[in-house]
Amino acid sequence: MGVNMGLLDSIMGKGDSSEAAAKKAPFTMATSFRPMRLAGKSHSSVELLVELHNISQETLLCSFVVEVPKGISFDNVGIHKSKEIRMGQVQPGEKKEISVNLAGSNTTMPGLYRLQLSVYSHYRDYSHVLNTVSKTVELRVV
């Protein structure tokens, strides 16, 4: 029954098309760290580099959010665990580069730390979310 319904959905236009896929994920996200790893048990830092590419056919109002686990922060104090960057209007096909500094402290133990990255497309203003693309990246601490 499921196979027949899938066939009917694709014939009647209810299946996944390239337009529907683009609406589900209007961005691609590439990430890297500079340097590649963070030194543990010291006040060191790395730069998270994110390249966002608007693959939709629409201009989108966008914001970018990084959430870090305990042991990693955006400064040496270590208070904030989330950071939002409002990118403004991103044109169709446009690529934007974002740089975020991440810091460790003398309590940051060696291991793998998972960071949650999210890109939001908004309508009207930043309080109305239209779509979200999320990615988890691992930062190696040695």
C-alpha positions in Angstrom: 0.0 0.0 0.0 2.8 2.4 0.8 4.5 1.9 -2.6 1.2 2.6 -4.4 0.6 5.8 -2.3 4.1 7.0 -3.1 3.5 6.4 -6.8 0.1 8.3 -6.6 1.8 11.1 -4.6 4.5 11.5 -7.3 1.9 11.4 -10.1 -0.4 13.9 -8.4 2.5 16.3 -7.5 2.7 15.6 -3.8 6.1 14.0 -3.9 9.4 15.8 -3.1 10.4 18.0 -6.0 13.5 20.1 -6.3 11.5 23.2 -5.5 10.1 21.6 -2.3 13.6 20.4 -1.3 14.9 24.0 -1.8 12.1 25.4 0.4 13.0 22.8 3.1 16.7 23.7 3.0 17.4 27.2 1.5 21.0 27.1 2.7 24.1 25.0 2.5 26.6 25.4 5.3 30.4 24.7 5.2 32.5 25.0 8.3 36.1 24.9 9.3 38.3 25.9 12.3 41.4 28.0 12.3 43.6 26.5 13.9 42.1 23.1 13.6 42.0 22.4 17.3 41.8 24.1 20.7 44.5 23.6 23.3 43.0 22.2 26.5 43.6 23.5 30.1 44.7 26.9 28.8 43.3 30.2 27.7 43.4 29.6 24.0 41.1 30.3 21.1 40.0 29.1 17.7 38.1 30.8 14.9 35.0 29.0 13.6 34.6 29.9 9.9 31.1 29.3 8.4 30.3 29.8 4.7 26.5 30.1 4.0 25.2 29.8 0.5 21.6 30.8 -0.2 20.5 28.2 -2.7 16.9 29.3 -2.9 15.5 31.7 -5.5 14.4 34.3 -2.9 16.0 37.0 -1.0 15.9 36.0 2.7 16.3 37.8 6.0 18.7 35.6 8.0 20.3 35.1 11.3 22.9 32.6 12.5 23.1 31.0 16.0 26.0 29.1 17.6 25.5 27.1 20.8 28.5 25.8 22.6 28.8 23.2 25.4 30.2 23.7 28.9 34.0 24.3 28.7 33.8 26.4 25.6 32.7 30.0 25.3 32.9 33.1 23.2 35.3 34.9 25.5 37.6 34.0 28.4 35.0 34.6 31.0 32.8 31.7 29.9 29.4 33.1 30.7 27.6 33.0 27.4 26.8 29.7 25.7 24.9 31.0 22.7 25.5 33.7 20.2 23.2 35.2 17.5 24.5 37.0 14.5 21.9 38.9 12.4 23.0 38.8 8.8 20.3 40.9 7.1 19.1 40.3 3.6 20.9 37.4 1.7 20.3 37.5 -2.1 19.6 34.3 -4.1 22.9 32.6 -4.9 24.8 34.8 -2.5 27.5 33.4 -0.2 28.2 35.0 3.2 31.1 34.2 5.5 30.8 34.4 9.2 33.6 34.2 11.7 33.1 33.4 15.4 35.9 33.3 18.0 35.6 30.4 20.5 37.7 30.3 23.7 38.8 27.7 26.1 39.9 28.1 29.7 42.1 26.3 32.2 39.1 24.1 33.0 38.6 23.0 29.4 39.4 19.3 29.3 40.7 17.5 26.2 38.1 15.7 24.1 35.5 16.3 21.4 33.0 19.2 22.0 29.8 19.4 19.9 28.6 22.8 18.7 25.1 23.4 17.4 24.9 25.7 14.4 21.6 27.0 13.1 20.7 29.4 10.3 17.2 30.9 10.4 15.3 32.5 7.5 12.8 35.0 8.7 9.8 36.9 7.3 8.8 40.4 8.3 11.3 40.7 11.1 13.7 38.6 13.2 10.9 37.4 15.5 9.1 35.4 12.8 10.9 32.2 11.7 10.2 30.9 8.2 12.8 28.0 8.0 15.8 26.6 9.9 18.9 24.7 8.8 20.9 23.1 11.6 24.3 21.4 11.7 26.3 19.9 14.5 30.1 20.2 14.3 32.8 18.8 16.6 35.7 20.8 17.9 38.7 18.8 19.0 40.4 19.9 22.2 43.9 18.4 22.8 
